[in-house]
Amino acid sequence: MHLVPAEHAHRRTIDDHLVCAAIEGIGDPAELRTWSERFALLADPGRLALLRAIAAVPDISVSDLAIAAGMNDTAVSQALRLLRIAGAVAARKDGRIMRYHLADEVVGSLLRHVDGAAAGSGHGHDAG
């Protein structure tokens, strides 16, 4: 099975089978783009702080998030708008208060992995 795209078929490979295995490892371009977008969301320290706070305390309000993350309400609102558009978080209205929770389980899983890795390295939360 030769997976080299037609536009690159003229190029000389060293190990055809390794090139095909690497192409399989890269996977579907649409899936790759989705993962890249998720990682881009996590790459911003402010958004990452908000996501970690929301993961720890589902249904937290915007103003409480701002205090917890050390950000102003406007910056939090802008970040939450982006996170909502990306499908990472969702909001529910509780009277006049908007409360946020994680909506993307893959993002939640990534955050749990980061928390577990941080705890294992001694750079996470205090042990007690």
C-alpha positions in Angstrom: 0.0 0.0 0.0 1.6 3.2 -1.2 0.2 6.3 0.6 2.4 9.0 -0.9 0.2 11.7 -2.4 0.3 12.0 -6.1 1.9 15.5 -5.9 4.9 14.0 -4.1 5.1 10.7 -6.1 8.0 12.1 -8.1 10.2 12.5 -5.0 12.7 9.8 -4.1 12.2 8.1 -0.8 14.8 6.3 1.3 12.4 3.8 2.9 9.0 3.6 1.2 7.5 1.6 4.0 8.6 4.1 6.6 7.1 7.0 4.6 3.8 5.1 4.4 3.9 4.3 8.1 4.6 8.0 8.9 1.7 9.1 6.7 -0.6 6.6 8.5 0.7 8.0 11.8 -0.2 11.6 10.7 -3.7 10.5 10.0 -6.7 12.2 8.5 -6.0 15.9 7.7 -9.4 17.0 9.1 -8.7 15.2 12.4 -5.2 16.7 12.5 -6.7 20.2 12.1 -9.1 19.4 14.9 -6.3 18.4 17.3 -4.2 21.4 16.3 -7.2 23.7 17.1 -7.6 22.0 20.5 -3.9 22.4 21.3 -4.1 26.1 20.2 -6.8 26.7 22.7 -4.7 25.1 25.4 -1.5 27.0 24.3 -2.7 30.4 25.8 -2.0 30.6 29.6 -5.2 32.6 30.2 -7.5 30.1 28.4 -5.7 27.2 30.0 -6.2 28.7 33.4 -9.9 29.2 32.7 -10.3 25.6 31.4 -8.5 24.2 34.4 -10.7 26.2 36.7 -13.9 25.2 34.9 -12.8 21.5 34.9 -12.2 21.7 38.7 -15.4 23.6 39.4 -18.1 23.0 36.8 -20.9 25.7 36.8 -18.6 28.5 37.9 -19.6 32.0 37.1 -17.7 34.5 34.9 -16.8 36.8 37.8 -15.7 34.0 40.0 -13.5 32.7 37.1 -12.0 36.1 36.7 -11.0 36.2 40.4 -9.7 32.6 40.3 -7.6 33.1 37.2 -6.4 36.6 38.2 -7.9 38.1 35.0 -10.3 41.0 34.4 -13.9 40.3 33.5 -13.5 41.6 30.0 -10.6 39.3 29.2 -12.4 36.3 30.7 -15.5 37.1 28.7 -13.4 37.3 25.5 -11.6 34.0 26.2 -14.9 32.3 27.1 -16.5 33.5 23.8 -13.6 31.8 21.9 -13.8 28.7 24.0 -17.6 28.5 23.4 -17.2 29.0 19.7 -14.6 26.2 19.7 -17.0 23.9 21.6 -14.6 23.5 24.5 -17.1 25.0 27.1 -20.8 25.6 27.3 -22.8 28.0 29.4 -26.1 27.8 31.2 -28.1 30.8 32.5 -28.8 30.7 36.2 -31.0 33.8 36.6 -28.7 36.7 35.5 -25.6 34.6 36.0 -23.9 32.6 33.3 -22.3 29.4 34.5 -19.7 27.5 32.6 -18.8 23.8 32.2 -16.6 21.8 29.9 -18.4 20.7 26.8 -15.6 18.8 25.0 -14.7 15.6 26.8 -11.4 15.3 24.8 -10.3 18.7 26.3 -11.4 17.4 29.7 -9.3 14.3 29.2 -6.3 16.4 28.1 -6.7 18.6 31.2 -6.9 15.5 33.5 -3.7 14.2 31.9 -1.9 17.5 32.4 -3.1 17.5 36.1 -1.9 13.9 36.6 1.5 14.6 34.9 2.0 17.8 37.0 1.1 15.9 40.2 3.5 13.1 39.3 6.3 15.5 38.7 6.0 17.3 42.0 5.0 20.6 40.3 1.2 20.1 40.8 -1.0 20.7 43.7 0.3 20.4 47.3 0.0 16.9 48.7 -1.7 18.1 51.8 
